[in-house]
Amino acid sequence: MTDTATVDPDAPQPAPPQKARLGANYRKLYTATALSNIGDGMSAIAYPWLASAITRNPLLIALVAGVQRLPWLFFTLPAGVITDRVDRKRAMVTMDTLRGLLTVGVAVAVLAEQGSLPSPKELDQVVGTRAGLYVVLLLATLLLGCAEVLRDNSNQTFLPSIVAPEHLEKANGRIWGIEAAANTFIGPPIGSLLLVIAFSAPFFVDAGSFFAAAALVALIPGTFKAERPETATAGSWRAELKEGVRWLWHHPLLRSMAIILGLMNMASMITGSIFVLYAQDVLDVGPVTFTIMGFGFAVGSIVGGYVAPWLSKRLGSGTCLAITLGSAAVVNTLVGLVSWWPIVGVLFAIGTLLGSTWNVITVSLRQTIIPPHLLGRVNSVYRFFAWGMMPIGAALGGAIVWIAEQSVSHTMALRTVWFVDGAVHVGLFVVGRRLLTTERLESARSAAVAGH
């Protein structure tokens, strides 16, 4: 007699665990994201350096950053209605193509004047403002921002159509990682090299990346227009927009999350809008060193994007969001205190590693709990609160520096914005720790999955 149990060959056997596969369509979207973000990484170097070669006025430089984010304030809500009415894949292809054409226009305008533009090492010789090129830059950033609003909203509402709900954190984490790698590891070094060769070169290559991304998304088969439930009927723009606003406002968790993110982004733009001046005048860096310093963002974002799902399960989603807020307060305050760019790069790496979980967790949560036929509108209302505060932050950044310069040195004025950013995040940490708990997030997720 043995202790081995008899196995019934006819009894159903448990299925072996399978590794989650995101699929070929996801890989096309992933590659398109990588290509377009390589271009974005080049433009992250090219646009600030172009602005600083046109003018040294901190208010005018901050205005460029503010205008770029202004569409998130006035175009986000209409973009949500459009996203729920049209084929989301087609919208992405159209907007990437439009962004490519606009960037070609900027490249041609820069090419026409690049012979008289100062080299990246001669920016301290800039006097006054090149009004014509500055107006072109403002108009281009405004139109590119409008296209970005519709494209990004379509992208976030498109992803749940090709990825199962249980794999959304993994899918979003990988996209977040490749966006960071392309934006800070791959694109900026190429942009720096091209910038040294010719001021217009990175803009031409950036345009090509948009066209390539549009072609890849176009290869994804199928149509992706949101299907309305039988109880829902199409109405006027105002009625459909009100439906999205009402849904978000009556969801306490998403409402709190949107407002907190809006204040986070406002605070981040206070520093981000004048960061190019801070890097040049406080840290004393050129475009190549500026790129290397930005690698800190890349390292933190890439690692954070891949470990965010694990951290969410290990520590709890609410705890991860609190870490994002707390780490931002500490990192921004420390950046304002130091003067050596390698330390700033390390601080950026730490901050983005701890902070990248916010995007992975919150985007995946929205994609799970918002009804598919409302996803475009509710997502746009959410982003109206979250991103609409960015132009306000950009304006505040320029104003704070200008006001501070009336009583302190230029260097100290540039440091002040980092202290303001840190103080705002301290307040957000206190509020967020109470409102965005793991229990509330997981309860909302479970209720949505059960409802679907």
C-alpha positions as CSV (number, residue, x, y, z in Angstrom):
1,M,0.0,0.0,0.0
2,T,1.3,3.4,-1.0
3,D,0.6,7.0,0.1
4,T,0.2,8.1,-3.5
5,A,-3.3,9.3,-4.4
6,T,-5.0,7.9,-7.4
7,V,-5.5,10.4,-10.2
8,D,-8.6,10.2,-12.2
9,P,-7.6,10.8,-15.8
10,D,-11.1,11.9,-16.7
11,A,-11.3,14.6,-14.0
12,P,-10.8,18.2,-15.2
13,Q,-7.3,19.4,-14.6
14,P,-6.5,23.0,-13.7
15,A,-5.2,25.0,-16.6
16,P,-1.6,25.9,-16.4
17,P,-0.9,29.6,-15.7
18,Q,-0.2,31.5,-18.9
19,K,2.0,34.5,-19.4
20,A,0.0,37.6,-20.3
21,R,0.4,38.4,-24.0
22,L,-0.4,41.9,-25.1
23,G,-0.7,41.0,-28.7
24,A,0.5,42.3,-32.1
25,N,-1.8,45.3,-32.1
26,Y,-0.3,46.5,-28.8
27,R,3.2,46.0,-30.3
28,K,2.3,48.3,-33.2
29,L,1.0,50.9,-30.8
30,Y,4.1,50.5,-28.6
31,T,6.5,51.0,-31.5
32,A,4.5,54.0,-32.7
33,T,4.7,55.5,-29.2
34,A,8.5,54.9,-29.2
35,L,9.1,56.6,-32.6
36,S,6.9,59.6,-31.8
37,N,8.5,60.0,-28.4
38,I,12.0,59.9,-29.9
39,G,10.9,62.9,-31.9
40,D,9.5,64.5,-28.7
41,G,12.8,63.9,-27.0
42,M,14.6,65.8,-29.8
43,S,12.0,68.7,-29.6
44,A,12.4,68.8,-25.8
45,I,15.9,70.0,-26.5
46,A,15.3,71.9,-29.7
47,Y,12.3,74.0,-28.7
48,P,13.6,75.4,-25.4
49,W,17.0,76.2,-27.0
50,L,15.3,77.8,-29.9
51,A,13.2,79.9,-27.5
52,S,16.3,81.0,-25.6
53,A,18.0,81.9,-28.9
54,I,15.1,84.1,-29.8
55,T,14.7,85.9,-26.4
56,R,16.2,85.9,-22.9
57,N,13.1,87.3,-21.3
58,P,11.8,84.8,-18.7
59,L,8.2,85.9,-19.2
60,L,8.4,85.3,-22.9
61,I,10.1,81.9,-22.5
62,A,7.5,80.9,-19.9
63,L,4.8,82.0,-22.3
64,V,5.9,79.5,-24.9
65,A,5.5,76.7,-22.4
66,G,2.2,78.1,-21.3
67,V,0.8,78.3,-24.8
68,Q,1.9,74.8,-25.5
69,R,-0.3,73.6,-22.6
70,L,-3.1,76.1,-23.2
71,P,-5.1,73.7,-25.4
72,W,-5.5,71.4,-22.3
73,L,-7.6,74.2,-20.8
74,F,-9.8,75.2,-23.8
75,F,-9.8,72.2,-26.1
76,T,-9.8,69.2,-23.8
77,L,-13.6,69.1,-23.3
78,P,-14.5,69.3,-27.0
79,A,-11.8,66.7,-27.7
80,G,-13.6,64.3,-25.4
81,V,-16.9,64.6,-27.3
82,I,-15.0,64.1,-30.6
83,T,-13.2,61.0,-29.2
84,D,-16.5,59.3,-28.3
85,R,-18.0,60.2,-31.7
86,V,-15.2,59.2,-34.2
87,D,-13.0,56.2,-34.9
88,R,-10.3,56.6,-32.2
89,K,-7.6,55.0,-34.4
90,R,-8.4,57.3,-37.3
91,A,-8.2,60.3,-34.9
92,M,-4.7,59.2,-33.8
93,V,-3.5,58.8,-37.4
94,T,-4.9,62.2,-38.4
95,M,-3.4,64.1,-35.5
96,D,0.0,62.5,-35.9
97,T,0.0,63.4,-39.6
98,L,-1.1,67.0,-38.7
99,R,1.7,67.3,-36.1
100,G,4.2,66.1,-38.7
101,L,3.1,68.8,-41.1
102,L,3.1,71.6,-38.5
103,T,6.6,70.5,-37.4
104,V,7.8,70.7,-41.0
105,G,6.5,74.2,-41.1
106,V,8.5,75.1,-38.0
107,A,11.6,73.5,-39.5
108,V,11.3,75.5,-42.7
109,A,10.9,78.8,-40.7
110,V,14.0,78.0,-38.6
111,L,15.9,77.0,-41.7
112,A,15.2,80.4,-43.2
113,E,16.8,82.2,-40.3
114,Q,19.3,79.8,-38.9
115,G,22.3,81.6,-40.5
116,S,21.7,84.5,-38.2
117,L,20.8,82.5,-35.1
118,P,23.5,82.3,-32.3
119,S,25.1,78.9,-31.7
120,P,24.1,77.0,-28.5
121,K,27.3,78.4,-26.9
122,E,26.6,82.0,-27.7
123,L,23.1,82.4,-26.1
124,D,24.5,85.0,-23.6
125,Q,24.9,87.4,-26.6
126,V,21.2,87.4,-27.4
127,V,19.7,90.9,-27.2
128,G,16.0,91.7,-27.6
129,T,13.5,89.4,-29.2
130,R,13.2,88.1,-32.8
131,A,9.5,88.9,-33.1
132,G,8.7,87.1,-36.4
133,L,10.2,83.8,-35.4
134,Y,8.8,84.1,-31.9
135,V,5.3,84.4,-33.3
136,V,5.8,81.4,-35.5
137,L,7.0,79.5,-32.4
138,L,3.9,80.5,-30.4
139,L,1.4,79.6,-33.2
140,A,3.1,76.3,-33.8
141,T,3.2,75.3,-30.2
142,L,-0.5,76.3,-29.8
143,L,-1.6,74.2,-32.8
144,L,0.7,71.3,-31.9
145,G,-0.9,71.4,-28.4
146,C,-4.4,71.1,-29.9
147,A,-3.4,68.1,-31.9
148,E,-1.7,66.5,-28.9
149,V,-4.8,66.9,-26.8
150,L,-7.0,65.0,-29.3
151,R,-4.3,62.4,-30.1
152,D,-3.5,61.6,-26.4
153,N,-7.1,61.4,-25.4
154,S,-7.8,59.0,-28.3
155,N,-4.7,57.0,-27.4
156,Q,-5.8,56.5,-23.8
157,T,-9.4,55.5,-24.8
158,F,-8.0,53.3,-27.6
159,L,-5.8,51.1,-25.4
160,P,-8.6,49.3,-23.6
161,S,-9.9,48.1,-27.0
162,I,-6.8,46.1,-27.7
163,V,-5.7,45.1,-24.1
164,A,-7.7,43.1,-21.5
165,P,-8.6,45.0,-18.3
166,E,-6.4,42.7,-16.1
167,H,-3.3,43.6,-18.3
168,L,-3.8,47.4,-18.4
169,E,-1.3,48.2,-15.7
170,K,1.3,46.1,-17.4
171,A,0.5,47.7,-20.8
172,N,0.5,51.2,-19.5
173,G,3.7,50.6,-17.5
174,R,5.6,49.4,-20.6
175,I,4.3,52.3,-22.6
176,W,5.3,54.7,-19.8
177,G,8.8,53.1,-19.8
178,I,9.3,53.4,-23.5
179,E,8.0,57.0,-23.5
180,A,10.6,57.8,-20.9
181,A,13.4,56.0,-22.7
182,A,12.6,57.6,-26.0
183,N,12.0,61.1,-24.5
184,T,15.2,61.2,-22.4
185,F,17.6,58.5,-23.4
186,I,17.3,58.3,-27.2
187,G,15.7,61.5,-28.4
188,P,17.7,64.2,-26.5
189,P,21.2,63.0,-27.5
190,I,20.1,62.9,-31.1
191,G,18.5,66.3,-30.7
192,S,21.6,67.8,-29.2
193,L,23.8,66.4,-31.9
194,L,21.5,67.7,-34.6
195,L,21.2,71.1,-32.9
196,V,24.9,71.6,-33.0
197,I,24.9,70.7,-36.7
198,A,21.9,73.0,-37.6
199,F,19.1,74.6,-35.6
200,S,16.5,73.3,-38.1
201,A,17.7,69.7,-38.2
202,P,16.0,68.3,-35.1
203,F,12.6,69.7,-36.3
204,F,12.8,68.0,-39.6
205,V,13.6,64.6,-38.0
206,D,10.9,65.2,-35.4
207,A,8.4,65.6,-38.3
208,G,9.5,62.3,-39.7
209,S,8.8,60.6,-36.4
210,F,5.2,61.8,-36.4
211,F,4.7,60.5,-39.9
212,A,6.2,57.1,-39.0
213,A,4.0,56.8,-35.9
214,A,0.9,57.6,-38.0
215,A,1.7,54.9,-40.4
216,L,2.2,52.2,-37.7
217,V,-1.1,53.0,-36.0
218,A,-2.8,52.9,-39.4
219,L,-1.6,49.3,-39.8
220,I,-3.7,48.2,-36.7
221,P,-6.7,46.4,-38.3
222,G,-10.3,47.2,-37.4
223,T,-12.5,50.1,-36.5
224,F,-12.5,51.6,-33.0
225,K,-15.6,53.8,-32.7
226,A,-17.2,53.5,-29.3
227,E,-20.4,51.5,-29.2
228,R,-23.2,53.2,-27.3
229,P,-25.5,51.0,-25.1
230,E,-29.1,50.8,-26.3
231,T,-30.3,53.1,-23.5
232,A,-27.9,55.8,-24.6
233,T,-28.8,58.2,-27.5
234,A,-26.6,60.7,-29.3
235,G,-27.4,64.2,-28.4
236,S,-26.1,67.7,-28.9
237,W,-22.4,68.5,-28.1
238,R,-23.5,70.3,-25.0
239,A,-25.7,67.4,-23.8
240,E,-23.0,64.8,-24.4
241,L,-20.4,67.0,-22.7
242,K,-22.7,67.5,-19.7
243,E,-23.0,63.7,-19.5
244,G,-19.3,63.3,-19.2
245,V,-18.9,66.2,-16.6
246,R,-21.8,64.8,-14.6
247,W,-20.3,61.3,-14.5
248,L,-16.9,62.5,-13.3
249,W,-18.3,65.0,-10.8
250,H,-20.5,62.4,-9.1
251,H,-17.6,60.0,-8.8
252,P,-15.8,61.3,-5.6
253,L,-12.7,59.3,-6.1
254,L,-12.0,60.4,-9.7
255,R,-13.0,63.9,-8.9
256,S,-10.5,64.1,-6.0
257,M,-7.8,62.5,-8.2
258,A,-8.4,65.0,-11.0
259,I,-8.2,68.0,-8.8
260,I,-5.1,66.8,-7.0
261,L,-3.4,66.0,-10.3
262,G,-4.3,69.4,-11.6
263,L,-2.5,71.1,-8.7
264,M,0.5,68.7,-9.1
265,N,0.8,69.7,-12.8
266,M,0.4,73.4,-12.0
267,A,3.2,73.1,-9.4
268,S,5.4,71.2,-11.9
269,M,5.0,73.8,-14.6
270,I,6.0,76.5,-12.2
271,T,9.5,75.0,-12.4
272,G,9.2,73.4,-15.8
273,S,8.4,76.7,-17.6
274,I,11.7,78.3,-16.7
275,F,13.8,75.1,-16.3
276,V,15.9,76.0,-19.4
277,L,17.0,79.3,-17.7
278,Y,17.6,77.5,-14.4
279,A,19.8,75.0,-16.2
280,Q,21.7,77.6,-18.1
281,D,22.1,80.3,-15.5
282,V,22.3,78.3,-12.2
283,L,23.7,74.9,-13.2
284,D,25.8,76.4,-16.1
285,V,25.1,73.6,-18.6
286,G,25.0,73.5,-22.4
287,P,22.7,71.4,-24.6
288,V,24.8,68.2,-24.3
289,T,25.1,68.4,-20.5
290,F,21.4,69.4,-20.3
291,T,20.7,66.1,-22.2
292,I,22.9,64.0,-19.9
293,M,21.3,65.6,-16.8
294,G,17.9,64.6,-18.3
295,F,19.0,61.0,-18.3
296,G,17.9,61.0,-14.6
297,F,14.3,61.4,-15.8
298,A,14.8,58.5,-18.1
299,V,16.4,56.1,-15.6
300,G,13.7,56.8,-13.0
301,S,10.8,56.6,-15.5
302,I,11.9,53.4,-17.2
303,V,12.5,51.6,-14.0
304,G,9.4,53.0,-12.4
305,G,7.2,52.1,-15.4
306,Y,8.2,48.4,-15.2
307,V,8.1,48.1,-11.4
308,A,4.9,50.2,-10.9
309,P,2.5,47.2,-11.2
310,W,4.6,45.2,-8.7
311,L,4.8,48.2,-6.3
312,S,1.0,48.7,-6.6
313,K,0.4,45.1,-5.5
314,R,3.2,45.1,-2.9
315,L,2.5,48.4,-1.2
316,G,-1.0,49.2,-2.2
317,S,-2.1,51.6,-4.9
318,G,-3.0,54.4,-2.4
319,T,0.4,54.1,-0.7
320,C,2.1,54.4,-4.1
321,L,0.2,57.6,-4.9
322,A,1.2,59.1,-1.5
323,I,4.8,58.2,-2.2
324,T,4.5,60.1,-5.5
325,L,3.3,63.3,-3.7
326,G,5.8,63.0,-0.8
327,S,8.8,62.3,-3.0
328,A,8.0,65.3,-5.2
329,A,8.0,67.6,-2.2
330,V,11.4,66.4,-1.1
331,V,13.0,66.3,-4.5
332,N,11.9,69.7,-5.7
333,T,13.1,71.3,-2.5
334,L,16.5,69.7,-2.8
335,V,16.9,70.7,-6.4
336,G,16.4,74.3,-5.4
337,L,19.2,74.0,-2.9
338,V,22.0,72.5,-5.1
339,S,24.1,73.9,-7.8
340,W,25.8,70.8,-9.3
341,W,24.0,69.3,-12.3
342,P,25.0,65.6,-11.5
343,I,23.2,65.8,-8.2
344,V,20.1,67.3,-9.9
345,G,20.2,64.4,-12.4
346,V,20.3,61.9,-9.5
347,L,17.4,63.7,-7.8
348,F,15.4,63.6,-11.0
349,A,16.0,59.8,-11.2
350,I,14.8,59.3,-7.7
351,G,11.7,61.5,-8.1
352,T,10.6,60.0,-11.4
353,L,11.2,56.4,-10.2
354,L,9.0,57.0,-7.1
355,G,6.5,59.2,-9.0
356,S,5.9,57.2,-12.2
357,T,3.6,54.8,-10.4
358,W,1.0,57.7,-10.3
359,N,0.5,57.5,-14.1
360,V,0.4,53.7,-14.3
361,I,-2.1,53.3,-11.5
362,T,-4.4,56.2,-12.2
363,V,-4.6,55.8,-16.0
364,S,-5.3,52.0,-15.7
365,L,-7.9,52.8,-13.0
366,R,-9.7,55.2,-15.3
367,Q,-9.6,52.8,-18.2
368,T,-11.2,50.2,-16.0
369,I,-13.9,52.0,-14.2
370,I,-15.2,54.5,-16.8
371,P,-17.9,53.0,-19.1
372,P,-16.5,52.5,-22.7
373,H,-19.0,54.8,-24.4
374,L,-18.2,57.6,-21.9
375,L,-14.4,57.0,-21.7
376,G,-13.5,59.8,-24.2
377,R,-15.7,62.4,-22.5
378,V,-15.0,61.5,-18.9
379,N,-11.3,61.1,-19.6
380,S,-11.3,64.6,-21.2
381,V,-13.0,66.2,-18.3
382,Y,-10.5,64.5,-16.0
383,R,-7.6,65.9,-18.0
384,F,-9.3,69.3,-18.2
385,F,-8.8,69.5,-14.4
386,A,-5.5,67.7,-14.5
387,W,-3.8,69.4,-17.4
388,G,-5.7,72.6,-17.7
389,M,-3.8,73.9,-14.7
390,M,-0.5,73.7,-16.5
391,P,-0.7,77.0,-18.4
392,I,-1.6,78.6,-15.1
393,G,1.5,77.1,-13.6
394,A,3.7,78.2,-16.5
395,A,2.4,81.8,-16.1
396,L,3.1,81.6,-12.3
397,G,6.6,80.4,-12.9
398,G,7.6,83.3,-15.1
399,A,5.8,85.8,-12.7
400,I,7.5,84.4,-9.6
401,V,10.9,84.8,-11.2
402,W,10.1,88.3,-12.4
403,I,8.8,89.4,-9.0
404,A,11.6,87.7,-7.0
405,E,14.2,89.5,-9.1
406,Q,13.0,92.8,-7.8
407,S,14.4,91.9,-4.4
408,V,16.9,89.0,-4.8
409,S,19.5,88.0,-7.3
410,H,18.6,86.4,-10.6
411,T,20.0,83.0,-9.4
412,M,18.0,83.1,-6.2
413,A,14.9,84.0,-8.1
414,L,15.3,80.9,-10.3
415,R,15.7,78.8,-7.2
416,T,12.6,80.2,-5.6
417,V,10.2,78.4,-8.0
418,W,11.6,75.0,-6.8
419,F,10.7,75.9,-3.2
420,V,7.2,76.9,-4.2
421,D,6.8,73.6,-6.1
422,G,8.0,71.6,-3.1
423,A,5.6,73.5,-0.7
424,V,2.6,72.8,-2.9
425,H,3.4,69.1,-2.9
426,V,3.6,69.0,0.9
427,G,0.0,70.2,1.0
428,L,-1.0,67.7,-1.6
429,F,0.6,64.9,0.3
430,V,-1.4,65.7,3.4
431,V,-4.7,65.8,1.4
432,G,-4.0,62.9,-0.9
433,R,-3.0,60.5,1.9
434,R,-6.5,61.0,3.3
435,L,-8.5,60.9,0.1
436,L,-6.7,58.5,-2.2
437,T,-6.4,55.3,0.0
438,T,-5.8,51.8,-1.3
439,E,-9.2,50.7,0.0
440,R,-11.0,53.4,-2.0
441,L,-9.1,52.7,-5.2
442,E,-9.5,48.9,-5.0
443,S,-13.2,49.2,-4.1
444,A,-13.9,51.3,-7.2
445,R,-11.9,48.9,-9.4
446,S,-13.8,45.9,-8.1
447,A,-17.2,47.5,-8.4
448,A,-16.4,48.5,-12.0
449,V,-15.2,45.0,-13.0
450,A,-18.3,43.5,-11.5
451,G,-20.5,45.9,-13.3
452,H,-18.9,45.3,-16.7
